[in-house]
Amino acid sequence: MEPLIKAQGLSVIYNAGRSNENRALDNVSIEIYPKEYIVLFGPSGCGKSTLLYVILGLRKPSLGSLFVNNRNVADFSESDLVEHRRRTMGIIFQAYHLIPTLDIMQNAVLPKMFINEGVVERELKAEMLLRRFEIWPQSKKFPSALSGGEQQRAAIVRALMNDPQIILADEPVGNLDSKSAGTVMETLKDINDKDGKTIILVTHDQRYLHYAHRAYFMQDGKIIREVINPEKKQFRKMTEREHVHEALFRMAKTYPHALVGELKAKVLADYLTRELSEYQCEILEKSIKDVLEKRINFDDLYSILDKPIEDGGVGLYKQTAQRFVDQIKELLKGAETLRVELGKEIPVSEQLELIMKLRRLLLDDYKGELSYLRAQRIEEGIEQRIKGTWDKKLFQELLDRPVKDGGVGLKRSTARRLAKKLEVILSQS
């Protein structure tokens, strides 16, 4: 599938070459596909709204190229740009921007008036959409008589009037209470799911990341990370490596501004710790990150885990400290094996050997007995999880399901623990 929007090396530079030069966008490259729900996420001033308005054609980039429907926007004439905004894009603003002297019906039909569609046709279309989004009873009222949520739904109707391919939403729930915000977000989801519209949402609120197929995390005008939602079917072709990063996605929703190295450390620390204080967890997490980035070795890590809290350590018993180090070594060894194999084409025999290694690693501390059939089913589940055809939930269900029903027949707590262990290995790969 060809991307609907393709940006390469986009930069928006103010006061170029001067001492006060400012890059609102700095070498941004993205691809957005038909029917995708994309979130541009980041703090205020990170460049996400600037990118949105470049896509809309309201702001010209200083550098780089932007293609929409395989057409270079830089080649558009003024009339082309007007048509681009009228027919390809619909936009929803945080502040609604309804005209206060027009009623809701009159606001809704404005886009149709600019393309000279007849009165009957445009009012029928507006009525259909106003009824769909449950604000038809307000159609003869002025915006000031509506709640914030109702005004935003009226703005959504206006954005949909010319049946655009793409809906741009710039902090659309920023002015709404939580109930109205939820209604608007579900409305956008409905437009994506049922109408097949491509949605590009700008937000700084991590609660809305789960709506996205993919999220671009932005900071200082740059894209610092792209995160794929494993809970949604993807329209873009994905690599096997992208398929397996479910644990990282879940951690990114909790810590949206963390870099990838920090997220990996958090996943490992979360797996190892349940009884430690917040202070101990912070030291452990930082130390794991230092190991991952090769600033310290495993002997150094053991010393930090063993050192008393008052001396800046984690304060574990020696046996516990050694167990933590051994577990981290084991997990990282499995992850490294998987990372190497995912990065190359390998014959089927070696793929089977890799899956067997992962199965042995998962069951390293399992005390029970497993028949050949149960072990084989675990390997089949590992294969499906690596391919990305299964998520963590399906793998855990396989482990928990009775043998007579095609499962492995483990205790629920064991199934949960082994499924999480596999996610940790995948997150580090």
C-alpha positions in Angstrom: 0.0 0.0 0.0 1.3 3.5 -0.9 1.4 6.1 1.8 -1.3 8.8 1.7 1.1 11.3 3.2 4.8 11.2 2.8 7.1 13.8 4.4 10.8 13.8 4.0 13.3 16.0 5.9 10.7 18.7 6.7 12.1 21.7 8.6 10.4 25.0 9.5 13.0 27.6 10.4 12.4 31.1 11.7 15.2 33.7 11.5 17.4 31.3 9.6 21.1 32.1 9.9 20.7 34.5 12.7 21.7 34.2 16.4 18.0 33.7 17.3 17.4 31.0 14.7 14.5 28.7 15.8 13.6 25.4 14.2 9.9 24.7 14.9 10.4 21.5 12.8 13.8 19.9 12.4 14.3 17.3 9.7 11.0 15.4 10.2 10.2 12.4 8.0 6.9 10.4 8.3 4.6 8.2 6.3 0.9 8.0 7.0 -1.3 5.4 5.2 -5.0 5.4 4.2 -7.4 4.6 7.1 -4.7 5.0 9.8 -5.3 6.8 13.1 -2.0 8.7 13.8 -1.2 10.6 17.0 1.4 13.4 17.1 2.3 13.4 20.8 4.5 15.7 22.8 4.7 18.7 25.2 3.7 22.2 24.2 6.1 23.8 21.7 7.5 20.4 20.5 6.4 21.1 16.8 3.4 18.8 16.6 0.9 21.6 15.6 3.4 23.0 13.2 3.7 19.7 11.4 -0.1 19.5 11.3 -0.4 22.9 9.6 2.4 22.0 7.1 0.3 18.9 6.2 -2.7 21.1 5.8 -0.8 23.4 3.5 -1.2 26.5 5.7 2.5 26.6 6.5 5.3 26.2 3.9 8.3 24.2 5.0 11.7 25.8 4.8 13.3 22.5 3.8 12.1 19.1 2.8 9.3 17.7 0.7 5.6 16.8 1.4 3.7 14.4 -0.9 -0.1 13.9 -0.5 -1.7 11.4 -2.8 1.6 11.1 -4.6 1.6 14.8 -5.4 4.3 17.2 -4.3 2.5 20.0 -2.3 5.4 22.3 -3.3 4.1 22.1 -6.9 0.6 23.2 -6.0 -0.7 26.5 -7.4 -2.8 28.7 -5.1 -6.0 27.2 -6.5 -4.6 23.7 -6.0 -3.9 24.5 -2.4 -7.4 25.8 -1.9 -8.9 22.6 -3.4 -6.4 20.5 -1.2 -7.8 22.1 1.9 -11.4 22.0 0.8 -11.7 18.4 -0.5 -8.7 16.4 0.9 -8.5 17.8 4.4 -11.0 18.5 7.2 -9.8 20.2 10.3 -11.0 20.4 13.9 -9.6 23.0 16.3 -9.3 23.1 20.0 -11.4 26.3 20.2 -14.1 25.0 17.8 -14.0 28.2 15.6 -17.7 28.2 14.9 -19.0 31.5 13.6 -21.0 32.9 16.6 -23.5 34.8 14.4 -24.6 31.7 12.5 -26.7 28.9 13.8 -25.3 25.3 13.9 -26.9 24.3 10.6 -25.4 27.4 8.9 -22.0 26.7 10.4 -22.2 23.1 9.2 -23.0 23.9 5.6 -20.3 26.5 5.0 -17.8 24.1 3.4 -20.5 23.0 0.8 -21.3 26.7 0.0 -17.6 27.3 -1.0 -17.9 24.5 -3.6 -21.2 25.9 -4.9 -23.3 22.9 -3.9 -27.1 23.4 -4.0 -29.0 24.4 -0.9 -31.1 21.2 -0.7 -28.1 18.9 -1.1 -25.9 20.6 1.5 -28.7 20.8 4.0 -29.6 17.1 3.6 -25.9 16.2 4.1 -25.7 18.4 7.2 -28.9 17.0 8.7 -27.6 13.4 8.2 -24.3 14.2 10.0 -26.0 16.3 12.8 -28.4 13.4 13.5 -25.5 10.9 13.4 -23.6 12.8 16.1 -26.7 13.6 18.1 -26.9 17.3 17.8 -29.7 17.7 15.3 -32.0 19.2 18.0 -29.5 22.0 18.4 -29.3 22.8 14.7 -31.2 26.1 14.9 -29.4 27.3 17.9 -26.3 29.6 18.0 -23.0 28.2 19.2 -23.2 30.1 22.5 -26.3 28.0 23.5 -24.4 24.7 23.2 -22.1 23.0 25.6 -18.4 22.7 24.7 -18.8 19.0 23.7 -21.8 19.9 21.4 -19.9 22.7 19.8 -17.0 20.4 19.1 -19.3 17.8 17.5 -20.7 20.5 15.4 -17.2 21.4 14.3 -16.6 17.7 13.4 -19.7 17.8 11.3 -18.4 20.8 9.5 -15.0 19.0 8.9 -16.8 16.0 7.3 -19.1 18.0 5.0 -17.0 17.7 1.9 -16.1 14.0 2.6 -12.4 14.6 3.0 -9.9 11.7 3.1 -8.0 13.1 6.0 -9.3 14.6 9.3 -6.7 16.8 11.2 -7.6 17.3 14.9 -5.5 19.9 16.8 -6.0 19.2 20.5 -9.7 18.7 19.9 -10.6 18.0 23.6 -8.3 20.5 25.2 -11.2 22.7 26.3 -13.6 20.0 27.3 -14.5 18.2 30.6 -13.6 14.5 30.8 -17.1 13.3 29.8 -17.4 15.5 26.8 -13.8 14.7 25.9 -14.6 11.0 26.0 -17.6 11.5 23.7 -15.5 13.5 21.1 -12.7 10.9 21.2 -15.1 8.1 20.6 -16.6 10.1 17.7 -13.2 10.4 16.1 -12.7 6.6 16.6 -16.0 6.0 14.9 -15.1 8.1 12.0 -11.9 6.2 11.6 -13.4 2.7 12.1 -16.6 3.1 10.1 -15.9 5.8 7.5 -12.3 4.8 6.9 -11.0 8.4 7.3 -7.4 8.9 8.1 -7.2 10.7 11.4 -4.2 12.8 12.5 -4.6 13.8 16.2 -2.3 16.3 17.9 -2.3 15.8 21.7 -0.1 16.1 24.8 -2.3 13.7 26.8 -1.1 10.2 27.1 -4.6 8.9 27.8 -5.4 9.1 24.1 -2.4 7.1 22.8 -4.4 3.9 22.7 -6.7 5.2 19.9 -3.7 5.3 17.5 -2.5 2.7 15.1 0.9 4.5 15.4 2.1 7.4 17.5 5.0 9.8 16.7 6.6 11.2 19.8 8.0 14.7 19.3 10.4 16.9 21.2 12.2 20.1 20.2 10.8 20.0 16.6 12.0 16.4 16.1 10.4 13.0 16.0 12.2 11.1 18.8 10.3 7.9 18.6 7.6 6.0 16.6 5.5 3.6 18.6 3.2 1.0 17.1 0.1 -0.1 18.9 0.1 -3.9 19.0 -3.6 -3.9 19.9 -4.6 -2.6 16.4 -4.3 -4.1 13.0 -1.7 -2.2 11.1 -2.1 -0.8 7.5 1.6 -0.3 7.1 3.7 -3.4 6.5 5.6 -4.1 9.7 8.9 -5.9 10.4 9.0 -8.8 12.8 10.9 -6.6 15.2 8.1 -4.0 15.2 5.5 -6.7 15.8 6.9 -7.9 19.1 7.4 -4.6 21.0 4.1 -4.9 23.0 5.8 -4.4 26.4 7.5 -1.2 25.2 4.2 0.2 23.9 2.5 -0.4 27.2 5.4 1.2 29.1 5.4 4.1 26.7 1.8 4.9 27.5 2.8 5.2 31.2 6.0 7.1 30.5 5.4 8.9 27.2 8.4 11.2 27.4 10.9 8.4 28.1 13.5 7.5 25.5 13.8 3.9 24.2 16.7 3.0 26.5 14.8 4.3 29.5 11.7 2.3 28.5 13.8 -0.9 28.2 15.2 -0.4 31.7 11.7 0.2 33.1 10.4 -3.0 31.5 13.3 -5.0 33.1 13.0 -3.3 36.5 9.2 -3.8 36.5 9.7 -7.6 35.8 12.2 -7.9 38.7 10.6 -5.8 41.4 7.5 -6.1 43.4 8.5 -5.5 47.0 11.0 -2.7 46.6 10.4 1.0 47.7 10.1 3.7 45.0 13.6 4.9 45.9 15.1 1.4 45.5 13.3 1.0 42.2 14.7 4.3 40.9 18.3 3.2 41.7 17.7 -0.3 40.2 16.2 1.2 37.1 19.1 3.7 36.6 21.6 0.9 37.1 19.9 -1.4 34.6 19.9 1.4 32.1 23.7 1.9 32.7 24.2 -1.9 32.0 22.1 -1.7 28.8 24.2 1.3 27.6 27.4 -0.4 28.7 28.4 2.2 31.2 28.8 -0.4 33.9 29.2 -4.2 33.9 27.4 -6.9 35.8 30.0 -6.9 38.7 29.3 -3.2 39.1 25.5 -3.9 39.0 25.9 -6.5 41.7 27.8 -4.1 43.9 25.1 -1.5 43.6 22.3 -4.0 44.4 24.2 -5.3 47.4 25.3 -1.9 48.8 23.2 -0.5 51.7 20.6 2.1 50.9 22.3 4.7 53.1 25.4 4.3 50.9 23.5 4.9 47.7 22.7 1.3 46.8 19.5 -0.8 46.5 20.1 -2.7 49.8 19.3 -6.2 48.7 20.4 -9.4 50.4 23.5 -10.9 48.7 21.5 -13.9 47.4 18.7 -11.6 46.1 21.3 -9.3 44.4 22.9 -12.3 42.7 19.5 -13.7 41.6 18.6 -10.3 40.1 21.9 -10.1 38.2 21.6 -13.7 37.0 18.0 -13.0 35.8 19.1 -9.9 33.9 22.0 -11.8 32.3 19.6 -14.6 31.3 17.0 -12.3 29.8 19.5 -10.2 27.9 21.2 -13.3 26.5 17.8 -14.5 25.2 17.1 -11.0 23.8 20.5 -10.8 22.1 20.0 -14.2 20.4 16.5 -13.1 19.2 17.8 -9.7 18.0 20.6 -11.3 15.9 18.2 -13.8 14.4 15.5 -11.2 13.6 18.1 -9.2 11.8 18.8 -11.9 9.1 17.3 -14.5 7.0 17.7 -17.9 8.6 16.8 -21.4 7.5 13.8 -23.2 9.0 16.0 -25.6 11.0 17.8 -22.7 12.7 14.4 -21.0 13.4 13.2 -24.1 15.2 16.5 -24.1 17.2 15.9 -20.5 18.2 12.4 -21.2 19.4 13.6 -24.2 21.4 16.2 -22.0 23.0 13.6 -19.5 24.0 11.4 -22.3 25.4 14.2 -23.5 27.5 14.9 -20.0 28.7 11.3 -19.4 29.6 11.1 -22.7 31.6 14.6 -22.4 33.2 13.1 -22.0 36.7 9.9 -24.0 36.1 9.9 -26.9 38.6 7.1 -29.1 37.1 7.3 -31.8 34.5 6.3 -31.2 30.9 5.3 -33.8 28.3 6.6 -33.6 24.7 3.2 -32.4 23.6 3.0 -29.6 26.1 6.5 -28.4 25.3 5.7 -28.5 21.6 2.6 -26.3 22.2 4.7 -23.8 24.1 7.1 -23.6 21.1 4.2 -23.1 18.7 3.0 -20.3 20.9 6.5 -18.7 21.0 6.6 -18.9 17.2 3.3 -17.1 16.8 4.3 -14.4 19.3 7.6 -13.7 17.5 5.8 -13.5 14.2 3.4 -11.0 15.7 0.3 -13.0 14.8 -0.4 -13.4 18.5 -0.2 -10.9 21.3 0.7 -11.5 24.9 -2.9 -12.2 25.9 -3.2 -15.1 23.3 0.1 -16.6 24.4 -0.9 -16.5 28.0 -4.3 -18.0 27.2 -2.5 -20.9 25.5 -0.3 -21.6 28.5 -3.3 -21.4 30.9 -5.8 -23.5 28.7 -6.2 -27.2 29.7 -4.3 -29.8 27.7 -7.5 -31.5 26.5 -8.6 -28.2 25.0 -5.4 -27.7 23.0 -3.5 -25.7 25.7 -0.4 -26.3 27.9 -2.3 -26.7 31.2 -0.2 -24.5 33.5 -1.4 -22.8 36.6 -2.8 -19.4 35.9 -0.1 -17.6 37.9 2.7 -19.6 36.1 1.1 -18.8 32.7 1.0 -15.1 33.6 4.6 -15.1 34.8 6.0 -16.9 31.7 4.0 -14.7 29.3 5.4 -11.6 31.0 9.0 -13.1 30.9 8.7 -13.6 27.1 7.5 -10.0 26.7 10.5 -8.8 28.6 12.8 -10.7 26.3 11.0 -9.4 23.2 11.2 -5.8 24.5 15.0 -6.0 24.8 15.4 -7.5 21.4 
